[in-house]
């Protein structure tokens, strides 16, 4: 995630950069996903016409899996997350969106006492990918505020946020 200069000394923002690739690949993804759905529509229509109860349930599960996989790919490839820490309002605001982040939740800064970095390793066709997810933690609360493929970037982001919040950085 990239630190955004807001010009306000009491406001700290981090966001994932948009990148030009999203502007070209998102429309292509929508076209390919729509074309695949169109091709499968005849198969699905025939299944619905000739299906008994079990076939209908099986087809419904298959379509549901296809749609959920498509949505997960959109979330992983194209969604930008961000976080805004405002000392004047004493709030941390999470942001989420496709082209520009929209606020999705606010938390009081006094709820957080430390941070936790979780290493997430995924395997796809024999290759491995490692991401690091940053969570701000407190008694009974854990909020994901960032992710990166570099542990150093996540660690420095966590420490900067904790110092900005005037809280001692406690890693778990």
C-alpha positions, 0 to 999 in steps of 0.5 A: 500500500502507498502512503497518500500525502493529504496535506493535513498533519492530522490525517494519515492515509494509505491506499493501494495504487490503481495501476493502468492495468486495471483500466484495460483488464477490468473491461476485458474480464467483464467481457470474458466473464459475460461471454462465458456466461452467455455460452453456458446459458444454453446449457443451463436453460436445457438443464432447467427444462429437463431437470428433476429435483436432483439435477436442478440442485446440482446445476444450481450449485455449479452456477453458484460456484462459478459466480462466487469464483468470478466475484472472488477474482474481481475482489483479488485483482481489481479491488483497492483497499485503503485506510484513513487515520484521523487524529482530529476525529479520533477515528480509523476509517476503512476504505474499499472500492474498484476505482476509488475507495469508499468508506466502509467502516469507522473505528475509534482509535482508542480501541487499538493497542497493537498490531498483528501481521499474518503471512498468507501463502497461496499456491496456484499451479505449482507456484507460491505467492506470499502476502502479508496482511496487517491487522490493528488489534485491541481488546475484542477487536481486530481490523484488517487495514492493509496488505502487501507482498513485502513484510518490510512494507507492512511492518513499517506501515504498522509502526507508522500508524501506531506512532501516528496514533501515539500508541506504543507499537506492540507486535503480536 
